[in-house]
Amino acid sequence: MTQGDPHGDAGLHGDAGLHGDAGLHGDAGLHGDAELHGEADHNHGRGQGDQERLRRWRLVLGGQGADGTGCSLSGADAAMDRTLEALYGSGGGAGHGGGGTVAGRSGGPQGAASGARSGGLGGSAPQVARWLGDIRTYFPTSVVQVMQRDAIDRLGLSALLLEPEMLEAVEADVHLVGTLLSLNKAMPETTKNTARAVVRKVVEDLEKRLATRTRATLTGALDRSTRISRPRHRDIDWDRTIRANLKNYLPAHRTVVPERLIGYGRAARGVKKDVVLCVDQSGSMAASVVYASVFGAVLASMRSLATRLVVFDTSVVDLTDELDDPVDVLFGTQLGGGTDINRALAYCQSKITRPADTVVVLISDLYEGGIREEMLGRVAAMKASGVQFVTLLALSDEGAPSYDREHAAALAALGAPAFACTPDLFPEVMAAAIERRQLPIPDMAIHQ
């Protein structure tokens, strides 16, 4: 799998179809009919199962004479085949009213010889909008989102997203938001309201999923981050109290006399910790920008935290004043361009007034275009002053990111581990940083 073509060229994502066996999870009978799970009549079930496998392979391979299945399609299957051919075929398809008459979907010799990768969606928004409606008819949401991304990447349909009717037809997700943000400056006024509505829907869904757990996790971490010597009974930290009083152990009574109690403080009304999110807004970080904006808004809603959100490419923009609305934050970013991490860290460093109570989270793939030595020097200086410094190579569900390994290793050597973090893990990472304990680095983390 390559970064340029994340799903591969082999037709339907390299496996035998969309998410295995032609796709096709269901809708229009493609999620394994009862015959695939066995029937009382074994022989009959086996024959039906063979037919189902041939049908699926026919949908995967397209309708070429060389597909070897000898299986013809009709009805809903034929219509589904046309939607697949429009995207994964080498020409013809939904945009031209055809289907099943050109090179197969697996990138066979004909397609390779011609160098063609595009399907037949055509260049008009109405045709593409109809295709988007068709794929929602035949495929589940998770597959629809993958096919939409493939259509944007393989067929160059980004420009059509500037048209309102197209935005109303798409299935919104984080990746689509990233694409819209990259088109923000080229977007006509007639489209911006629709685009904001699409982005807001995704953001609200993310907040519902992430906000409650994030607030609960960090509230507990903030309570535990403050130690007091005269705690109420329910606030006693028994582990630390016992360790602090081991010298008072009475062997005859097999007990420890707790002369000194250690407990958790309760969250005060005032600000207890400062958090700085420093986010790389280069094009490869689109999903991370979306999640960081949502988390920034959640953290800003907590009175015990003072949250600052800084985004950067070769310039630095402080979006802290927009944190009450993550949609405004997102439309304040500008995806693409170079990267100057050193300049961004210099700005963040200038805003730190309580280093011992500050957590700085750098979210970047670390491809630095600025001065490397100064960047590392700033990180070392912040850590020496008491700042908790965390480096996330990505904040997304997209798997292992591409990143600068040399810079990641250098940061790890400074005691600032660099690792990719999922949105579900992020609250635990922040809680550990606030409590100044070891970070919950995933097993697949690259640098620790």
MARKEGU-414806 format. One record per residue (C-alpha): x negated, y negated, z; residue in three letters. Coordinates in nm, 2 decimals, padded with zeros to 4 digits. Layout:
<<X,Y,Z>,'ALA'> ...
This chain:
<<00.00,00.00,00.00>,'MET'> <<-00.14,-00.34,-00.10>,'THR'> <<-00.06,-00.68,00.03>,'GLN'> <<00.04,-00.80,-00.32>,'GLY'> <<00.29,-00.52,-00.37>,'ASP'> <<00.40,-00.40,-00.03>,'PRO'> <<00.63,-00.13,-00.15>,'HIS'> <<00.41,00.01,-00.43>,'GLY'> <<00.48,00.04,-00.79>,'ASP'> <<00.61,00.39,-00.79>,'ALA'> <<00.97,00.31,-00.86>,'GLY'> <<01.17,00.32,-00.54>,'LEU'> <<00.90,00.25,-00.28>,'HIS'> <<00.67,00.54,-00.35>,'GLY'> <<00.87,00.80,-00.17>,'ASP'> <<01.13,00.98,-00.36>,'ALA'> <<01.36,00.69,-00.34>,'GLY'> <<01.47,00.41,-00.11>,'LEU'> <<01.39,00.55,00.23>,'HIS'> <<01.36,00.90,00.10>,'GLY'> <<01.55,01.10,-00.15>,'ASP'> <<01.67,00.83,-00.38>,'ALA'> <<01.78,00.61,-00.14>,'GLY'> <<02.00,00.63,-00.06>,'LEU'> <<02.14,00.67,00.29>,'HIS'> <<02.48,00.69,00.21>,'GLY'> <<02.75,00.49,00.05>,'ASP'> <<02.86,00.64,-00.28>,'ALA'> <<02.77,00.99,-00.15>,'GLY'> <<02.40,00.96,-00.13>,'LEU'> <<02.34,01.02,00.23>,'HIS'> <<02.35,01.39,00.20>,'GLY'> <<02.68,01.54,00.14>,'ASP'> <<02.81,01.83,00.35>,'ALA'> <<02.65,02.08,00.10>,'GLU'> <<02.31,01.96,00.21>,'LEU'> <<02.38,02.05,00.57>,'HIS'> <<02.51,02.39,00.49>,'GLY'> <<02.85,02.54,00.42>,'GLU'> <<03.02,02.86,00.54>,'ALA'> <<02.96,03.00,00.19>,'ASP'> <<02.58,03.01,00.17>,'HIS'> <<02.55,03.08,-00.20>,'ASN'> <<02.80,02.81,-00.29>,'HIS'> <<02.63,02.57,-00.06>,'GLY'> <<02.29,02.64,-00.21>,'ARG'> <<02.42,02.58,-00.56>,'GLY'> <<02.58,02.25,-00.46>,'GLN'> <<02.26,02.15,-00.28>,'GLY'> <<02.05,02.21,-00.59>,'ASP'> <<02.29,01.99,-00.79>,'GLN'> <<02.27,01.72,-00.52>,'GLU'> <<01.89,01.73,-00.54>,'ARG'> <<01.89,01.70,-00.91>,'LEU'> <<02.14,01.41,-00.89>,'ARG'> <<01.91,01.23,-00.65>,'ARG'> <<01.60,01.28,-00.86>,'TRP'> <<01.79,01.16,-01.16>,'ARG'> <<01.87,00.84,-00.98>,'LEU'> <<01.50,00.81,-00.87>,'VAL'> <<01.35,00.88,-01.21>,'LEU'> <<01.60,00.69,-01.43>,'GLY'> <<01.76,00.84,-01.74>,'GLY'> <<01.47,00.91,-01.96>,'GLN'> <<01.45,01.23,-02.17>,'GLY'> <<01.14,01.33,-01.98>,'ALA'> <<01.30,01.32,-01.64>,'ASP'> <<01.35,01.69,-01.65>,'GLY'> <<01.67,01.70,-01.45>,'THR'> <<01.93,01.75,-01.72>,'GLY'> <<02.17,01.57,-01.49>,'CYS'> <<02.42,01.32,-01.63>,'SER'> <<02.59,01.05,-01.42>,'LEU'> <<02.93,00.90,-01.42>,'SER'> <<03.15,00.68,-01.22>,'GLY'> <<03.00,00.53,-00.91>,'ALA'> <<02.67,00.71,-00.97>,'ASP'> <<02.64,00.55,-01.31>,'ALA'> <<02.71,00.21,-01.17>,'ALA'> <<02.45,00.26,-00.90>,'MET'> <<02.20,00.37,-01.16>,'ASP'> <<02.25,00.05,-01.34>,'ARG'> <<02.17,-00.16,-01.03>,'THR'> <<01.85,00.04,-00.98>,'LEU'> <<01.75,00.02,-01.34>,'GLU'> <<01.79,-00.36,-01.34>,'ALA'> <<01.53,-00.39,-01.07>,'LEU'> <<01.30,-00.09,-01.10>,'TYR'> <<01.32,-00.02,-01.47>,'GLY'> <<01.09,-00.16,-01.74>,'SER'> <<01.37,-00.35,-01.92>,'GLY'> <<01.74,-00.34,-02.00>,'GLY'> <<01.99,-00.28,-01.72>,'GLY'> <<02.25,-00.49,-01.53>,'ALA'> <<02.15,-00.81,-01.69>,'GLY'> <<02.21,-00.66,-02.03>,'HIS'> <<02.50,-00.43,-01.97>,'GLY'> <<02.28,-00.12,-02.03>,'GLY'> <<02.11,00.13,-01.81>,'GLY'> <<01.92,00.45,-01.84>,'GLY'> <<01.76,00.40,-02.18>,'THR'> <<01.42,00.27,-02.10>,'VAL'> <<01.10,00.40,-01.93>,'ALA'> <<01.15,00.57,-01.59>,'GLY'> <<01.13,00.40,-01.25>,'ARG'> <<00.81,00.57,-01.14>,'SER'> <<00.58,00.36,-01.36>,'GLY'> <<00.54,00.62,-01.63>,'GLY'> <<00.32,00.60,-01.94>,'PRO'> <<00.56,00.38,-02.14>,'GLN'> <<00.58,00.12,-01.86>,'GLY'> <<00.20,00.14,-01.80>,'ALA'> <<00.12,00.10,-02.17>,'ALA'> <<00.34,-00.21,-02.21>,'SER'> <<00.23,-00.36,-01.88>,'GLY'> <<00.59,-00.43,-01.80>,'ALA'> <<00.72,-00.43,-01.45>,'ARG'> <<01.03,-00.64,-01.47>,'SER'> <<01.38,-00.51,-01.49>,'GLY'> <<01.69,-00.65,-01.66>,'GLY'> <<01.84,-00.90,-01.41>,'LEU'> <<01.80,-01.18,-01.66>,'GLY'> <<01.74,-01.54,-01.58>,'GLY'> <<02.08,-01.67,-01.48>,'SER'> <<02.21,-01.71,-01.12>,'ALA'> <<02.56,-01.56,-01.20>,'PRO'> <<02.41,-01.23,-01.33>,'GLN'> <<02.18,-01.20,-01.03>,'VAL'> <<02.46,-01.29,-00.79>,'ALA'> <<02.67,-01.01,-00.94>,'ARG'> <<02.38,-00.77,-00.90>,'TRP'> <<02.34,-00.87,-00.53>,'LEU'> <<02.71,-00.80,-00.48>,'GLY'> <<02.67,-00.46,-00.65>,'ASP'> <<02.38,-00.35,-00.43>,'ILE'> <<02.58,-00.43,-00.12>,'ARG'> <<02.85,-00.21,-00.25>,'THR'> <<02.63,00.09,-00.30>,'TYR'> <<02.36,00.06,-00.03>,'PHE'> <<02.33,00.00,00.34>,'PRO'> <<02.20,-00.34,00.47>,'THR'> <<01.85,-00.21,00.55>,'SER'> <<01.81,-00.10,00.18>,'VAL'> <<01.97,-00.41,00.05>,'VAL'> <<01.72,-00.63,00.22>,'GLN'> <<01.43,-00.42,00.08>,'VAL'> <<01.57,-00.44,-00.27>,'MET'> <<01.62,-00.82,-00.24>,'GLN'> <<01.26,-00.86,-00.14>,'ARG'> <<01.15,-00.64,-00.43>,'ASP'> <<01.36,-00.85,-00.67>,'ALA'> <<01.20,-01.17,-00.55>,'ILE'> <<00.85,-01.02,-00.56>,'ASP'> <<00.87,-00.82,-00.88>,'ARG'> <<01.10,-01.03,-01.09>,'LEU'> <<01.00,-01.38,-00.98>,'GLY'> <<01.35,-01.48,-00.87>,'LEU'> <<01.24,-01.73,-00.60>,'SER'> <<01.35,-02.02,-00.82>,'ALA'> <<01.71,-01.89,-00.83>,'LEU'> <<01.72,-01.91,-00.45>,'LEU'> <<01.74,-02.29,-00.50>,'LEU'> <<02.09,-02.25,-00.63>,'GLU'> <<02.37,-02.25,-00.36>,'PRO'> <<02.57,-01.96,-00.52>,'GLU'> <<02.26,-01.74,-00.50>,'MET'> <<02.21,-01.81,-00.13>,'LEU'> <<02.57,-01.73,-00.05>,'GLU'> <<02.52,-01.39,-00.22>,'ALA'> <<02.20,-01.27,-00.05>,'VAL'> <<02.17,-01.06,00.27>,'GLU'> <<01.99,-01.29,00.51>,'ALA'> <<01.68,-01.16,00.70>,'ASP'> <<01.35,-01.29,00.84>,'VAL'> <<01.18,-01.23,00.50>,'HIS'> <<01.44,-01.44,00.31>,'LEU'> <<01.40,-01.72,00.57>,'VAL'> <<01.02,-01.72,00.50>,'GLY'> <<01.09,-01.74,00.12>,'THR'> <<01.33,-02.03,00.17>,'LEU'> <<01.08,-02.22,00.39>,'LEU'> <<00.82,-02.18,00.12>,'SER'> <<01.06,-02.34,-00.13>,'LEU'> <<01.17,-02.61,00.11>,'ASN'> <<01.00,-02.90,-00.06>,'LYS'> <<01.14,-02.80,-00.40>,'ALA'> <<01.49,-02.74,-00.28>,'MET'> <<01.75,-02.99,-00.41>,'PRO'> <<01.98,-03.16,-00.17>,'GLU'> <<02.28,-02.97,-00.30>,'THR'> <<02.12,-02.64,-00.18>,'THR'> <<01.97,-02.75,00.16>,'LYS'> <<02.30,-02.73,00.35>,'ASN'> <<02.35,-02.37,00.23>,'THR'> <<01.99,-02.29,00.30>,'ALA'> <<02.01,-02.42,00.66>,'ARG'> <<02.33,-02.22,00.71>,'ALA'> <<02.15,-01.90,00.60>,'VAL'> <<01.85,-01.98,00.82>,'VAL'> <<02.07,-02.06,01.12>,'ARG'> <<02.25,-01.73,01.09>,'LYS'> <<01.92,-01.54,01.10>,'VAL'> <<01.79,-01.75,01.39>,'VAL'> <<02.10,-01.71,01.60>,'GLU'> <<02.09,-01.33,01.55>,'ASP'> <<01.73,-01.33,01.66>,'LEU'> <<01.81,-01.54,01.97>,'GLU'> <<02.09,-01.31,02.07>,'LYS'> <<01.85,-01.01,02.05>,'ARG'> <<01.55,-01.17,02.21>,'LEU'> <<01.64,-01.46,02.44>,'ALA'> <<01.80,-01.28,02.74>,'THR'> <<01.52,-01.03,02.79>,'ARG'> <<01.25,-01.30,02.73>,'THR'> <<01.40,-01.53,03.00>,'ARG'> <<01.44,-01.24,03.25>,'ALA'> <<01.09,-01.11,03.20>,'THR'> <<00.92,-01.45,03.23>,'LEU'> <<01.13,-01.56,03.52>,'THR'> <<01.01,-01.26,03.71>,'GLY'> <<00.65,-01.33,03.60>,'ALA'> <<00.67,-01.69,03.72>,'LEU'> <<00.80,-01.58,04.06>,'ASP'> <<00.52,-01.33,04.09>,'ARG'> <<00.25,-01.57,03.97>,'SER'> <<00.27,-01.77,04.29>,'THR'> <<00.15,-01.61,04.61>,'ARG'> <<00.26,-01.74,04.96>,'ILE'> <<00.14,-01.63,05.31>,'SER'> <<00.48,-01.66,05.49>,'ARG'> <<00.72,-01.48,05.26>,'PRO'> <<01.07,-01.37,05.33>,'ARG'> <<01.11,-01.00,05.38>,'HIS'> <<01.25,-00.94,05.03>,'ARG'> <<00.96,-01.14,04.88>,'ASP'> <<00.67,-00.94,05.04>,'ILE'> <<00.42,-00.80,04.80>,'ASP'> <<00.36,-00.47,04.99>,'TRP'> <<00.08,-00.35,04.77>,'ASP'> <<-00.13,-00.66,04.83>,'ARG'> <<-00.03,-00.69,05.19>,'THR'> <<-00.15,-00.34,05.27>,'ILE'> <<-00.48,-00.39,05.09>,'ARG'> <<-00.54,-00.72,05.27>,'ALA'> <<-00.48,-00.55,05.61>,'ASN'> <<-00.66,-00.22,05.57>,'LEU'> <<-00.92,-00.34,05.83>,'LYS'> <<-00.63,-00.32,06.08>,'ASN'> <<-00.56,00.05,06.02>,'TYR'> <<-00.49,00.24,06.35>,'LEU'> <<-00.58,00.61,06.30>,'PRO'> <<-00.41,00.72,06.61>,'ALA'> <<-00.08,00.58,06.49>,'HIS'> <<-00.16,00.63,06.12>,'ARG'> <<-00.04,00.29,06.05>,'THR'> <<-00.16,-00.05,05.93>,'VAL'> <<-00.09,-00.36,06.14>,'VAL'> <<00.01,-00.64,05.89>,'PRO'> <<-00.15,-00.94,06.05>,'GLU'> <<-00.14,-01.12,05.72>,'ARG'> <<00.16,-01.11,05.49>,'LEU'> <<00.13,-01.18,05.12>,'ILE'> <<00.44,-01.25,04.91>,'GLY'> <<00.58,-01.38,04.59>,'TYR'> <<00.68,-01.74,04.56>,'GLY'> <<01.02,-01.83,04.42>,'ARG'> <<01.05,-02.03,04.10>,'ALA'> <<01.05,-02.39,04.19>,'ALA'> <<01.25,-02.66,04.01>,'ARG'> <<00.94,-02.82,03.87>,'GLY'> <<00.72,-02.70,03.60>,'VAL'> <<00.49,-02.41,03.71>,'LYS'> <<00.31,-02.32,03.38>,'LYS'> <<00.22,-02.49,03.06>,'ASP'> <<00.25,-02.29,02.74>,'VAL'> <<00.10,-02.39,02.40>,'VAL'> <<00.20,-02.19,02.09>,'LEU'> <<-00.05,-02.27,01.81>,'CYS'> <<00.09,-02.12,01.49>,'VAL'> <<-00.08,-02.07,01.16>,'ASP'> <<00.17,-02.17,00.88>,'GLN'> <<-00.03,-02.04,00.59>,'SER'> <<00.19,-01.84,00.34>,'GLY'> <<00.09,-01.49,00.48>,'SER'> <<00.22,-01.59,00.82>,'MET'> <<00.58,-01.66,00.72>,'ALA'> <<00.75,-01.40,00.94>,'ALA'> <<00.53,-01.50,01.24>,'SER'> <<00.63,-01.86,01.19>,'VAL'> <<01.00,-01.76,01.21>,'VAL'> <<00.96,-01.55,01.53>,'TYR'> <<00.73,-01.81,01.69>,'ALA'> <<00.99,-02.08,01.63>,'SER'> <<01.26,-01.88,01.80>,'VAL'> <<01.05,-01.78,02.09>,'PHE'> <<00.93,-02.14,02.12>,'GLY'> <<01.29,-02.26,02.16>,'ALA'> <<01.36,-01.99,02.42>,'VAL'> <<01.06,-02.08,02.63>,'LEU'> <<01.14,-02.45,02.60>,'ALA'> <<01.48,-02.38,02.75>,'SER'> <<01.32,-02.26,03.07>,'MET'> <<01.27,-02.54,03.33>,'ARG'> <<00.97,-02.37,03.49>,'SER'> <<00.77,-02.38,03.16>,'LEU'> <<00.64,-02.68,02.97>,'ALA'> <<00.62,-02.55,02.61>,'THR'> <<00.44,-02.71,02.32>,'ARG'> <<00.47,-02.58,01.96>,'LEU'> <<00.19,-02.68,01.72>,'VAL'> <<00.18,-02.56,01.36>,'VAL'> <<-00.12,-02.60,01.13>,'PHE'> <<-00.27,-02.54,00.79>,'ASP'> <<-00.55,-02.78,00.71>,'THR'> <<-00.35,-03.04,00.90>,'SER'> <<-00.18,-03.02,01.24>,'VAL'> <<00.18,-03.09,01.32>,'VAL'> <<00.33,-03.10,01.67>,'ASP'> <<00.69,-02.99,01.66>,'LEU'> <<00.75,-02.99,02.04>,'THR'> <<01.02,-03.26,02.01>,'ASP'> <<01.22,-03.03,01.78>,'GLU'> <<01.22,-02.73,02.01>,'LEU'> <<01.58,-02.77,02.11>,'ASP'> <<01.68,-02.65,01.76>,'ASP'> <<01.46,-02.38,01.61>,'PRO'> <<01.62,-02.44,01.27>,'VAL'> <<01.48,-02.80,01.27>,'ASP'> <<01.15,-02.65,01.38>,'VAL'> <<01.15,-02.41,01.08>,'LEU'> <<01.24,-02.68,00.83>,'PHE'> <<00.96,-02.89,00.98>,'GLY'> <<00.70,-02.63,00.87>,'THR'> <<00.54,-02.62,00.53>,'GLN'> <<00.43,-02.26,00.44>,'LEU'> <<00.12,-02.23,00.23>,'GLY'> <<-00.21,-02.42,00.20>,'GLY'> <<-00.54,-02.36,00.37>,'GLY'> <<-00.63,-02.30,00.73>,'THR'> <<-00.83,-02.51,00.98>,'ASP'> <<-00.80,-02.32,01.31>,'ILE'> <<-01.08,-02.53,01.47>,'ASN'> <<-00.89,-02.85,01.41>,'ARG'> <<-00.57,-02.71,01.55>,'ALA'> <<-00.74,-02.58,01.86>,'LEU'> <<-00.91,-02.92,01.91>,'ALA'> <<-00.56,-03.08,01.92>,'TYR'> <<-00.43,-02.82,02.16>,'CYS'> <<-00.73,-02.86,02.39>,'GLN'> <<-00.67,-03.23,02.40>,'SER'> <<-00.32,-03.17,02.54>,'LYS'> <<-00.42,-02.94,02.83>,'ILE'> <<-00.41,-03.12,03.16>,'THR'> <<-00.38,-02.82,03.40>,'ARG'> <<-00.61,-02.55,03.26>,'PRO'> <<-00.56,-02.31,03.55>,'ALA'> <<-00.19,-02.31,03.48>,'ASP'> <<-00.20,-02.31,03.10>,'THR'> <<-00.15,-02.03,02.85>,'VAL'> <<-00.26,-02.09,02.49>,'VAL'> <<-00.13,-01.84,02.23>,'VAL'> <<-00.30,-01.86,01.89>,'LEU'> <<-00.09,-01.69,01.62>,'ILE'> <<-00.31,-01.65,01.32>,'SER'> <<-00.47,-01.40,01.08>,'ASP'> <<-00.80,-01.58,01.16>,'LEU'> <<-00.90,-01.66,00.80>,'TYR'> <<-01.07,-01.98,00.90>,'GLU'> <<-01.14,-02.26,00.66>,'GLY'> <<-01.29,-02.49,00.92>,'GLY'> <<-01.60,-02.47,01.13>,'ILE'> <<-01.64,-02.12,01.28>,'ARG'> <<-01.89,-02.20,01.55>,'GLU'> <<-01.68,-02.49,01.68>,'GLU'> <<-01.37,-02.28,01.68>,'MET'> <<-01.53,-02.01,01.89>,'LEU'> <<-01.69,-02.28,02.11>,'GLY'> <<-01.35,-02.43,02.19>,'ARG'> <<-01.20,-02.09,02.28>,'VAL'> <<-01.50,-02.03,02.51>,'ALA'> <<-01.46,-02.38,02.67>,'ALA'> <<-01.09,-02.33,02.73>,'MET'> <<-01.14,-01.99,02.89>,'LYS'> <<-01.42,-02.13,03.11>,'ALA'> <<-01.19,-02.40,03.24>,'SER'> <<-00.93,-02.14,03.34>,'GLY'> <<-00.70,-02.13,03.04>,'VAL'> <<-00.54,-01.80,02.96>,'GLN'> <<-00.61,-01.76,02.59>,'PHE'> <<-00.42,-01.50,02.38>,'VAL'> <<-00.48,-01.43,02.00>,'THR'> <<-00.20,-01.27,01.81>,'LEU'> <<-00.29,-01.16,01.45>,'LEU'> <<00.08,-01.15,01.37>,'ALA'> <<00.41,-01.19,01.55>,'LEU'> <<00.64,-00.97,01.34>,'SER'> <<00.77,-00.62,01.27>,'ASP'> <<00.57,-00.59,00.95>,'GLU'> <<00.30,-00.35,01.07>,'GLY'> <<-00.07,-00.38,01.06>,'ALA'> <<-00.16,-00.73,00.93>,'PRO'> <<-00.45,-00.84,00.71>,'SER'> <<-00.69,-01.05,00.92>,'TYR'> <<-01.05,-01.16,00.95>,'ASP'> <<-01.22,-00.88,01.14>,'ARG'> <<-01.54,-01.08,01.21>,'GLU'> <<-01.35,-01.36,01.38>,'HIS'> <<-01.13,-01.11,01.57>,'ALA'> <<-01.44,-00.93,01.70>,'ALA'> <<-01.60,-01.26,01.80>,'ALA'> <<-01.29,-01.37,02.00>,'LEU'> <<-01.26,-01.03,02.16>,'ALA'> <<-01.63,-01.07,02.27>,'ALA'> <<-01.52,-01.39,02.44>,'LEU'> <<-01.25,-01.21,02.64>,'GLY'> <<-00.97,-01.32,02.41>,'ALA'> <<-00.84,-01.00,02.26>,'PRO'> <<-00.69,-01.02,01.91>,'ALA'> <<-00.41,-00.79,01.82>,'PHE'> <<-00.08,-00.77,01.63>,'ALA'> <<00.23,-00.81,01.84>,'CYS'> <<00.59,-00.72,01.77>,'THR'> <<00.88,-00.95,01.88>,'PRO'> <<00.99,-00.69,02.13>,'ASP'> <<00.65,-00.68,02.30>,'LEU'> <<00.60,-01.06,02.31>,'PHE'> <<00.78,-01.12,02.64>,'PRO'> <<00.56,-00.86,02.81>,'GLU'> <<00.25,-01.02,02.67>,'VAL'> <<00.36,-01.36,02.79>,'MET'> <<00.45,-01.23,03.14>,'ALA'> <<00.10,-01.07,03.17>,'ALA'> <<-00.07,-01.39,03.06>,'ALA'> <<00.13,-01.59,03.31>,'ILE'> <<00.04,-01.35,03.59>,'GLU'> <<-00.32,-01.34,03.48>,'ARG'> <<-00.32,-00.96,03.45>,'ARG'> <<-00.43,-00.73,03.17>,'GLN'> <<-00.24,-00.78,02.85>,'LEU'> <<-00.03,-00.49,02.73>,'PRO'> <<-00.22,-00.44,02.41>,'ILE'> <<-00.07,-00.18,02.18>,'PRO'> <<-00.26,00.14,02.12>,'ASP'> <<-00.30,00.06,01.75>,'MET'> <<-00.46,-00.28,01.84>,'ALA'> <<-00.77,-00.34,01.65>,'ILE'> <<-00.98,-00.55,01.89>,'HIS'> <<-00.96,-00.53,02.27>,'GLN'> 
